[in-house]
């Protein structure tokens, strides 16, 4: 799918949880350390200044992973002393506040053959259908629904949209600074975006030091999105 990029006060606190307890695999793109789960990479850097806030109140309300057992992950989270923000026994899911107020949803999928895998990025917006259609048009996602949520399905996961009463804060400068999608033939894709009138925050560039090609754009609600080519090789 791509990656989730967090800029936090103490990256080691997150690493102890994701790598030390939850089983993410450490890998590298050049000097860039990443934590790999099926379907997604987590990138966590140290913020130069304190983050302006967590995920609640920003356009990316949380991201979600699936696990084989709801009771097992709930017990593990309780043992770790992390705050369970919501506990939905009916849907077999919990939302957990990680350090720096990064909210992560854990949902049960008893058919899962691995300890954990990427599932969704959940965006808050006053107009779910309009923003969903933007993701469908821009990234070639498949429109659909997950329960009562508008959804845009892409390989490796999905982007879901929840109703917000008012526009939420942009992600830049928050503890979850941006999301990322892996793209084939990124340079050609960026040229197509620009031809279609999509402004890039950072134009296409090749970064040999980390073996990636990258570009940035911002969705209509303020979600910062990094486009990469090369992550799939790791």
Residue pairs with C-beta under 8 A, 6 or more apart in sequence:
1 39
1 40
1 118
1 154
1 155
1 156
1 157
1 181
1 182
2 40
2 41
2 156
2 179
2 180
2 181
2 182
2 226
2 228
2 231
3 34
3 40
3 41
3 42
3 43
3 179
3 180
3 182
3 226
3 228
3 231
4 40
4 41
4 42
4 43
4 63
4 121
4 176
4 179
4 180
5 43
5 44
5 45
5 176
5 177
5 178
5 179
5 180
5 226
6 14
6 42
6 43
6 44
6 45
6 100
6 102
6 175
6 176
6 177
7 44
7 45
7 46
7 47
7 51
7 175
7 177
8 14
8 44
8 45
8 46
8 47
8 51
8 99
8 100
8 102
8 175
9 46
9 47
9 50
9 51
9 99
9 100
10 46
10 99
10 100
11 44
11 45
11 46
13 99
14 42
14 44
14 98
14 99
14 100
14 102
15 35
15 44
17 80
17 82
17 98
17 99
18 24
18 35
18 42
19 25
19 26
19 35
21 76
21 80
22 115
22 116
23 115
23 116
24 35
24 36
24 37
24 42
24 116
25 35
25 36
25 37
26 33
26 34
26 35
26 36
27 33
27 34
27 35
27 36
27 41
27 234
28 34
28 234
29 210
29 211
29 212
29 230
29 231
29 234
30 209
30 210
30 211
31 209
31 210
32 43
32 210
32 212
33 43
34 41
34 42
34 43
34 231
34 234
35 41
35 42
35 43
35 44
36 42
36 234
37 65
37 116
37 117
37 118
38 114
38 116
38 117
38 118
39 117
39 118
39 119
39 156
39 157
40 65
40 118
40 156
40 157
41 180
41 231
41 234
43 180
47 175
51 100
51 173
51 174
51 175
52 169
52 173
52 174
53 101
53 169
53 174
53 175
54 97
54 100
54 101
54 102
54 103
54 174
54 175
54 176
55 61
55 62
55 101
55 102
55 103
55 174
55 175
55 176
56 101
56 103
57 168
57 169
58 124
58 168
58 169
58 170
58 171
58 174
58 176
59 123
59 124
59 125
59 168
59 169
59 170
59 171
59 219
59 221
59 222
59 223
60 121
60 122
60 123
60 124
60 171
60 174
60 176
60 179
60 223
61 103
61 122
61 123
61 124
61 162
61 168
62 95
62 102
62 103
62 104
62 105
62 122
63 104
63 105
63 118
63 120
63 121
63 122
63 176
63 179
64 93
64 104
64 105
64 106
64 107
64 119
64 120
64 121
64 122
65 104
65 105
65 106
65 107
65 116
65 117
65 118
65 119
66 106
66 107
66 108
66 109
66 112
66 116
66 117
66 118
66 119
67 73
67 106
67 107
67 108
67 109
67 112
67 115
67 116
68 108
68 109
68 110
68 112
68 115
69 108
69 110
70 89
70 92
70 93
70 94
70 106
70 107
70 108
73 94
73 106
73 108
74 84
74 87
74 94
74 106
77 84
77 94
77 96
77 106
78 84
82 96
82 97
82 98
83 96
83 97
84 94
84 95
84 96
84 97
85 95
85 96
85 97
85 103
86 94
86 95
87 94
88 94
91 107
91 147
92 107
92 108
93 105
93 106
93 107
93 108
94 105
94 106
95 103
95 104
95 105
95 106
96 103
96 104
96 105
96 106
97 103
98 104
100 175
101 175
102 175
102 176
105 119
105 120
105 122
107 119
109 117
118 156
118 157
119 157
119 158
120 146
120 151
120 157
120 158
120 159
120 160
121 157
121 158
121 159
121 160
121 179
122 149
122 159
122 160
122 161
122 162
123 131
123 159
123 160
123 161
123 162
123 219
123 221
123 223
124 161
124 162
124 163
124 164
124 168
125 131
125 161
125 162
125 163
125 164
125 167
125 168
125 221
126 163
126 164
126 165
126 166
126 167
128 149
128 150
128 161
128 162
128 163
129 150
129 161
130 220
131 161
131 219
131 220
131 221
132 143
132 150
132 151
132 152
132 159
132 161
133 143
134 219
134 220
135 141
135 152
135 159
135 219
136 142
136 143
136 152
138 193
138 198
139 152
139 154
139 181
140 154
141 152
141 153
141 154
141 158
141 159
142 152
142 153
142 154
143 150
143 151
143 152
143 153
144 151
144 152
144 153
145 151
146 158
146 160
149 160
149 161
149 162
150 160
150 161
151 158
151 159
151 160
151 161
152 158
152 159
152 160
152 161
154 181
167 221
167 222
168 221
168 222
169 222
170 218
170 221
170 222
170 223
170 224
171 177
171 178
171 179
171 222
171 223
171 224
172 178
172 218
172 222
172 224
177 224
178 216
178 223
178 224
178 225
178 226
179 223
179 224
179 225
179 226
180 225
180 226
180 227
180 228
180 231
181 225
181 226
181 227
181 228
182 228
182 229
182 231
182 232
183 189
183 227
183 228
183 229
184 229
185 229
186 204
186 213
186 214
186 215
186 227
186 228
186 229
187 204
187 213
189 227
190 200
190 203
190 204
190 215
190 227
191 204
193 200
193 217
194 200
198 217
199 217
200 215
200 216
200 217
201 216
201 217
201 218
201 224
202 214
202 215
202 216
203 215
204 213
204 214
204 215
205 213
205 214
205 215
206 213
207 213
207 214
211 230
211 233
212 228
212 229
212 230
212 231
213 228
213 229
213 230
214 226
214 227
214 228
214 229
215 226
215 227
216 224
216 225
216 226
216 227
217 225
217 227
218 224
218 225
219 225
